[in-house]
Amino acid sequence: MSTAEVAELRAGVEPFPPARTRWALVRRVGLVAYLIGLLVFSATVGIPLQRELVIAWVCGALAIASIGRSWAEIGQLGLDWLPLAAILLVYDFTRGAADQIGIPVHFTAMIDFDRFLFLGETPTEWLQAHIYDPDTIHWWDVGFTLIYISHFIVPFAVAGVLWARSRDAFLGFTRRFVTLSIVGLTTYILFPAAPPWMAGEQGYLSPIARSSGRGWEVINLHAAQSFEKGQGTVNLVAAVPSLHAAFAALVGMFLWRRVRRWWRPLLVAYPLAMGFMLVATGEHYAFDVMLGWLYAALVMLGVGRWERRRRASTRPEPAAP
């Protein structure tokens, strides 16, 4: 040890930063490099929108954030996320096959509800007559596309942040997420329903443009091609309820008590913006959106009650006097 290092030790100063500080620096540098890699990937290949890719990118970031920690904690990452990825893979496969069962597609119930609620005209028809221009892509068209694709990213990003901060919160969120997916899928199977753009094609409404992807023409051509291909391969009559609206509401409800007050207006604005976009772009009726919000609220209440009863049943009995 050098004379300078001995002097530093006598003065109570460490000659090198502690291991915790060094690992924290490695994690920060790794996460910055990872973010740059994600941006390059998005710009050259396309923004990852498939659930499996999004989960893989989120888990990659969490793995880097776990560098220097115990192997048990790193192993827990795989144990927690692999079941979620497997369940969602089965969900996607089943959702794509749900329209093959043979139940007739419903066209009119959602139209009747929207016309009753909005005094004789569906909000989709009104909005497209006032803000949709087939010849011009406006700034709000780009905003609509960004809001639409956030559905494929935000819930998993939230799950990633929750896992990094509190595994219990992560498990609580994923329980609700998976439950909401299953309940939505069950409704799709039992009540296949046509979205507004399809109702327009079949003459139930005036022609409705499916315009949620128009913003890709400004943002990213690669992502646009992947997005349009994906829209054409999923179950086209899985419209009731809107899980886009439901998951946006679920994020807001779950995080409400876990964030500071100044974040709460965003938690309200996000599901409202999602619902407005879905109606304006012909993806869903107001009926679908409201039902999605209701499903999210019921799942929050139901899973919350189950968790409280489970905690009560596992609580040790007080010792007898």
Phi, psi and omega in degrees: 000136183287163179299323180295321180292321177298319180296321179294320179296318179296328179278358180083020180250131179284133180291336179230152177295146180297162183302322181300318180293320180296316180294324178298320178294318178299318180295317180297314179297318179298319181291323177296315178297322180295318179297319177298318178298320178295319179295319178295316178300315182295323182285330185260321183260322184132151178295127181291118181245341178293141183307316184297318179293318180297315179297320180297317179294319179296315180294326175299316178296319179293325177296318178294320179293345180262001180302133180089354179265180186292153177297330179296320180292320178294318178297328179297332178302311179294319181296327182278325187266332181298315177299321179297315179297319180295317180297317181290329176295316177297320178300314181297319180295316182291321180298321179291336181262355187294333182278004180265000186286328176109003177289134182301144180281135179270134181242325195262334186300316181291323179296315180299318180297311182296320180292324177294317184287328185247033168060046169101350181228138177288141179298332177297313179297317182295314182294318181292330177289336186254332185235354180266127178234110183297342184261350185223134174263114181269171180298327180289336174295320175296317178299318178300317180296317180296319178295318181300312183287342178299335177302327183274351186240313190301311182302323181283327174295318177299315178300321179296315179296319179297318180298319181292332184261321184202113181296325179298318178294320177301313181295322177296318180293315182291329174301314181291320180298311181293318179300316179296322177298316182293316180296318178297316179299318179300319178293321178302320183290316184278337184221071176296132186222141181277136174285169183303318183298326178286322177298325176295320178296328183269002176089004178284335177228169169296159183307129182241127178275133173273093194250015183295338182259008184297328183296341179297334179297338177262325190275301191198117182292319180300314180296324180298317180297316179295320181296312181295322177296318180295320179297330183275350184252344180280172178295113186283347180250024174265072188246342183238115000276175173278111177285338170302311179293320183295315182290324176298317178293321180299317178301313180297315181294318184291323184274351189308312182270000184253000181237163177289160188301325184289349174275342189294324175303325177292324179293335175276318184294325185298306179295328177294316178296321178298314181297316179298315180298316183298320180288317185292331184264006177080010181281324185212158169276164172301326177303313181298318182294311181296322178294322176299317177298319179296316178301317180298317180296317180293321177295318177302314181293314184294312180292323177300317178295319179298319180295319179294319179292324178293317178296321180294324182285336180264356179289133181295142179291143177296145181295142180291142180294000000 
